Amino acid sequence: MANKVDVEAIRKAGRKLDAPDGPIQYLRNVQALLESVKLPSGSLTFFGGATVDAHNASVDGHLENVKTGVEHLHRAAEQLEQTAKNWEKSDQPWVVK
């Protein structure tokens, strides 16, 4: 049984990744919130410096993970667009078994 690949559905999936309510925007919102919780040095008196440093290091680790997630989702959207272009050029139906 041969099925034709829905190229527009592939494109739509890629666009949904960067939609206003999509996962990329969600991660951007998370990134903004994480950036807002970093503490300035000296904010917990002299004795709290190590705590501030540990907190900010933790936040930096989370920010790095979020940025990596955004990059991966952008790459996925690009790959979906490329897949759609490849299927568009293909004149052979996709066979599902």
mmCIF file of the C-alpha atoms, coordinates in Angstrom:
data_MODEL
# 
_entry.id   MODEL 
# 
loop_
_atom_site.group_PDB 
_atom_site.id 
_atom_site.type_symbol 
_atom_site.label_atom_id 
_atom_site.label_alt_id 
_atom_site.label_comp_id 
_atom_site.label_asym_id 
_atom_site.label_entity_id 
_atom_site.label_seq_id 
_atom_site.pdbx_PDB_ins_code 
_atom_site.Cartn_x 
_atom_site.Cartn_y 
_atom_site.Cartn_z 
_atom_site.occupancy 
_atom_site.B_iso_or_equiv 
_atom_site.pdbx_formal_charge 
_atom_site.auth_seq_id 
_atom_site.auth_comp_id 
_atom_site.auth_asym_id 
_atom_site.auth_atom_id 
_atom_site.pdbx_PDB_model_num 
ATOM 1  C CA . MET A 1 1  ? 0.000  0.000  0.000  1.00 0.00 ? 1  MET A CA 1 
ATOM 2  C CA . ALA A 1 2  ? 1.617  3.227  -1.151 1.00 0.00 ? 2  ALA A CA 1 
ATOM 3  C CA . ASN A 1 3  ? 0.999  6.520  0.594  1.00 0.00 ? 3  ASN A CA 1 
ATOM 4  C CA . LYS A 1 4  ? 1.944  9.982  -0.525 1.00 0.00 ? 4  LYS A CA 1 
ATOM 5  C CA . VAL A 1 5  ? 3.937  11.956 2.013  1.00 0.00 ? 5  VAL A CA 1 
ATOM 6  C CA . ASP A 1 6  ? 2.173  15.114 3.218  1.00 0.00 ? 6  ASP A CA 1 
ATOM 7  C CA . VAL A 1 7  ? 4.940  17.662 2.666  1.00 0.00 ? 7  VAL A CA 1 
ATOM 8  C CA . GLU A 1 8  ? 2.863  20.508 4.089  1.00 0.00 ? 8  GLU A CA 1 
ATOM 9  C CA . ALA A 1 9  ? 2.342  18.557 7.327  1.00 0.00 ? 9  ALA A CA 1 
ATOM 10 C CA . ILE A 1 10 ? 6.118  18.226 7.691  1.00 0.00 ? 10 ILE A CA 1 
ATOM 11 C CA . ARG A 1 11 ? 6.520  21.967 7.159  1.00 0.00 ? 11 ARG A CA 1 
ATOM 12 C CA . LYS A 1 12 ? 3.724  22.680 9.614  1.00 0.00 ? 12 LYS A CA 1 
ATOM 13 C CA . ALA A 1 13 ? 5.441  20.571 12.272 1.00 0.00 ? 13 ALA A CA 1 
ATOM 14 C CA . GLY A 1 14 ? 8.645  22.570 11.790 1.00 0.00 ? 14 GLY A CA 1 
ATOM 15 C CA . ARG A 1 15 ? 6.784  25.880 12.051 1.00 0.00 ? 15 ARG A CA 1 
ATOM 16 C CA . LYS A 1 16 ? 5.019  24.745 15.222 1.00 0.00 ? 16 LYS A CA 1 
ATOM 17 C CA . LEU A 1 17 ? 8.375  24.398 16.963 1.00 0.00 ? 17 LEU A CA 1 
ATOM 18 C CA . ASP A 1 18 ? 8.881  28.176 16.747 1.00 0.00 ? 18 ASP A CA 1 
ATOM 19 C CA . ALA A 1 19 ? 5.243  29.204 17.097 1.00 0.00 ? 19 ALA A CA 1 
ATOM 20 C CA . PRO A 1 20 ? 4.278  31.747 19.789 1.00 0.00 ? 20 PRO A CA 1 
ATOM 21 C CA . ASP A 1 21 ? 2.953  28.878 21.921 1.00 0.00 ? 21 ASP A CA 1 
ATOM 22 C CA . GLY A 1 22 ? 5.584  26.373 20.821 1.00 0.00 ? 22 GLY A CA 1 
ATOM 23 C CA . PRO A 1 23 ? 8.487  24.783 22.670 1.00 0.00 ? 23 PRO A CA 1 
ATOM 24 C CA . ILE A 1 24 ? 11.139 27.226 21.443 1.00 0.00 ? 24 ILE A CA 1 
ATOM 25 C CA . GLN A 1 25 ? 9.193  30.189 22.796 1.00 0.00 ? 25 GLN A CA 1 
ATOM 26 C CA . TYR A 1 26 ? 8.590  28.301 26.045 1.00 0.00 ? 26 TYR A CA 1 
ATOM 27 C CA . LEU A 1 27 ? 12.330 27.776 26.454 1.00 0.00 ? 27 LEU A CA 1 
ATOM 28 C CA . ARG A 1 28 ? 12.994 31.449 25.656 1.00 0.00 ? 28 ARG A CA 1 
ATOM 29 C CA . ASN A 1 29 ? 10.573 32.389 28.442 1.00 0.00 ? 29 ASN A CA 1 
ATOM 30 C CA . VAL A 1 30 ? 12.354 30.006 30.800 1.00 0.00 ? 30 VAL A CA 1 
ATOM 31 C CA . GLN A 1 31 ? 15.674 31.557 29.783 1.00 0.00 ? 31 GLN A CA 1 
ATOM 32 C CA . ALA A 1 32 ? 14.403 35.070 30.573 1.00 0.00 ? 32 ALA A CA 1 
ATOM 33 C CA . LEU A 1 33 ? 13.134 33.936 33.969 1.00 0.00 ? 33 LEU A CA 1 
ATOM 34 C CA . LEU A 1 34 ? 16.401 32.191 34.816 1.00 0.00 ? 34 LEU A CA 1 
ATOM 35 C CA . GLU A 1 35 ? 18.387 35.270 33.856 1.00 0.00 ? 35 GLU A CA 1 
ATOM 36 C CA . SER A 1 36 ? 16.226 37.331 36.200 1.00 0.00 ? 36 SER A CA 1 
ATOM 37 C CA . VAL A 1 37 ? 16.987 35.174 39.259 1.00 0.00 ? 37 VAL A CA 1 
ATOM 38 C CA . LYS A 1 38 ? 20.753 35.577 39.174 1.00 0.00 ? 38 LYS A CA 1 
ATOM 39 C CA . LEU A 1 39 ? 21.981 37.302 42.310 1.00 0.00 ? 39 LEU A CA 1 
ATOM 40 C CA . PRO A 1 40 ? 24.461 40.181 42.331 1.00 0.00 ? 40 PRO A CA 1 
ATOM 41 C CA . SER A 1 41 ? 27.636 39.494 44.269 1.00 0.00 ? 41 SER A CA 1 
ATOM 42 C CA . GLY A 1 42 ? 27.428 40.755 47.822 1.00 0.00 ? 42 GLY A CA 1 
ATOM 43 C CA . SER A 1 43 ? 23.660 40.422 47.935 1.00 0.00 ? 43 SER A CA 1 
ATOM 44 C CA . LEU A 1 44 ? 23.779 38.104 50.985 1.00 0.00 ? 44 LEU A CA 1 
ATOM 45 C CA . THR A 1 45 ? 26.406 39.915 53.063 1.00 0.00 ? 45 THR A CA 1 
ATOM 46 C CA . PHE A 1 46 ? 30.040 38.964 53.159 1.00 0.00 ? 46 PHE A CA 1 
ATOM 47 C CA . PHE A 1 47 ? 29.393 35.494 54.580 1.00 0.00 ? 47 PHE A CA 1 
ATOM 48 C CA . GLY A 1 48 ? 26.823 34.625 51.934 1.00 0.00 ? 48 GLY A CA 1 
ATOM 49 C CA . GLY A 1 49 ? 29.218 35.030 49.029 1.00 0.00 ? 49 GLY A CA 1 
ATOM 50 C CA . ALA A 1 50 ? 29.733 31.303 48.579 1.00 0.00 ? 50 ALA A CA 1 
ATOM 51 C CA . THR A 1 51 ? 25.972 30.767 48.563 1.00 0.00 ? 51 THR A CA 1 
ATOM 52 C CA . VAL A 1 52 ? 25.503 33.456 45.903 1.00 0.00 ? 52 VAL A CA 1 
ATOM 53 C CA . ASP A 1 53 ? 28.285 31.922 43.820 1.00 0.00 ? 53 ASP A CA 1 
ATOM 54 C CA . ALA A 1 54 ? 26.756 28.451 44.095 1.00 0.00 ? 54 ALA A CA 1 
ATOM 55 C CA . HIS A 1 55 ? 23.300 29.781 43.226 1.00 0.00 ? 55 HIS A CA 1 
ATOM 56 C CA . ASN A 1 56 ? 24.573 31.660 40.176 1.00 0.00 ? 56 ASN A CA 1 
ATOM 57 C CA . ALA A 1 57 ? 26.622 28.661 39.047 1.00 0.00 ? 57 ALA A CA 1 
ATOM 58 C CA . SER A 1 58 ? 23.497 26.522 39.233 1.00 0.00 ? 58 SER A CA 1 
ATOM 59 C CA . VAL A 1 59 ? 21.501 29.097 37.287 1.00 0.00 ? 59 VAL A CA 1 
ATOM 60 C CA . ASP A 1 60 ? 24.278 29.263 34.667 1.00 0.00 ? 60 ASP A CA 1 
ATOM 61 C CA . GLY A 1 61 ? 24.133 25.483 34.285 1.00 0.00 ? 61 GLY A CA 1 
ATOM 62 C CA . HIS A 1 62 ? 20.400 25.605 33.731 1.00 0.00 ? 62 HIS A CA 1 
ATOM 63 C CA . LEU A 1 63 ? 20.761 28.497 31.276 1.00 0.00 ? 63 LEU A CA 1 
ATOM 64 C CA . GLU A 1 64 ? 23.294 26.527 29.268 1.00 0.00 ? 64 GLU A CA 1 
ATOM 65 C CA . ASN A 1 65 ? 20.891 23.575 29.080 1.00 0.00 ? 65 ASN A CA 1 
ATOM 66 C CA . VAL A 1 66 ? 18.035 25.823 27.970 1.00 0.00 ? 66 VAL A CA 1 
ATOM 67 C CA . LYS A 1 67 ? 20.188 27.467 25.286 1.00 0.00 ? 67 LYS A CA 1 
ATOM 68 C CA . THR A 1 68 ? 21.235 24.030 24.037 1.00 0.00 ? 68 THR A CA 1 
ATOM 69 C CA . GLY A 1 69 ? 17.578 23.004 23.918 1.00 0.00 ? 69 GLY A CA 1 
ATOM 70 C CA . VAL A 1 70 ? 16.695 26.058 21.814 1.00 0.00 ? 70 VAL A CA 1 
ATOM 71 C CA . GLU A 1 71 ? 19.570 25.306 19.432 1.00 0.00 ? 71 GLU A CA 1 
ATOM 72 C CA . HIS A 1 72 ? 18.467 21.672 19.078 1.00 0.00 ? 72 HIS A CA 1 
ATOM 73 C CA . LEU A 1 73 ? 14.871 22.678 18.387 1.00 0.00 ? 73 LEU A CA 1 
ATOM 74 C CA . HIS A 1 74 ? 16.000 25.213 15.763 1.00 0.00 ? 74 HIS A CA 1 
ATOM 75 C CA . ARG A 1 75 ? 18.081 22.484 14.137 1.00 0.00 ? 75 ARG A CA 1 
ATOM 76 C CA . ALA A 1 76 ? 15.086 20.133 14.207 1.00 0.00 ? 76 ALA A CA 1 
ATOM 77 C CA . ALA A 1 77 ? 12.926 22.773 12.511 1.00 0.00 ? 77 ALA A CA 1 
ATOM 78 C CA . GLU A 1 78 ? 15.580 23.243 9.820  1.00 0.00 ? 78 GLU A CA 1 
ATOM 79 C CA . GLN A 1 79 ? 15.826 19.492 9.311  1.00 0.00 ? 79 GLN A CA 1 
ATOM 80 C CA . LEU A 1 80 ? 12.049 19.197 8.967  1.00 0.00 ? 80 LEU A CA 1 
ATOM 81 C CA . GLU A 1 81 ? 12.098 21.912 6.306  1.00 0.00 ? 81 GLU A CA 1 
ATOM 82 C CA . GLN A 1 82 ? 14.903 20.098 4.482  1.00 0.00 ? 82 GLN A CA 1 
ATOM 83 C CA . THR A 1 83 ? 12.962 16.840 4.713  1.00 0.00 ? 83 THR A CA 1 
ATOM 84 C CA . ALA A 1 84 ? 9.926  18.561 3.218  1.00 0.00 ? 84 ALA A CA 1 
ATOM 85 C CA . LYS A 1 85 ? 12.046 19.901 0.355  1.00 0.00 ? 85 LYS A CA 1 
ATOM 86 C CA . ASN A 1 86 ? 13.513 16.448 -0.259 1.00 0.00 ? 86 ASN A CA 1 
ATOM 87 C CA . TRP A 1 87 ? 10.071 14.841 -0.380 1.00 0.00 ? 87 TRP A CA 1 
ATOM 88 C CA . GLU A 1 88 ? 8.826  17.610 -2.643 1.00 0.00 ? 88 GLU A CA 1 
ATOM 89 C CA . LYS A 1 89 ? 11.554 16.764 -5.131 1.00 0.00 ? 89 LYS A CA 1 
ATOM 90 C CA . SER A 1 90 ? 10.854 13.052 -4.887 1.00 0.00 ? 90 SER A CA 1 
ATOM 91 C CA . ASP A 1 91 ? 8.428  11.567 -7.387 1.00 0.00 ? 91 ASP A CA 1 
ATOM 92 C CA . GLN A 1 92 ? 8.416  8.174  -5.680 1.00 0.00 ? 92 GLN A CA 1 
ATOM 93 C CA . PRO A 1 93 ? 5.628  7.416  -3.205 1.00 0.00 ? 93 PRO A CA 1 
ATOM 94 C CA . TRP A 1 94 ? 6.511  6.385  0.287  1.00 0.00 ? 94 TRP A CA 1 
ATOM 95 C CA . VAL A 1 95 ? 5.622  2.770  0.938  1.00 0.00 ? 95 VAL A CA 1 
ATOM 96 C CA . VAL A 1 96 ? 4.325  1.831  4.363  1.00 0.00 ? 96 VAL A CA 1 
ATOM 97 C CA . LYS A 1 97 ? 4.450  -1.851 5.237  1.00 0.00 ? 97 LYS A CA 1 
# 
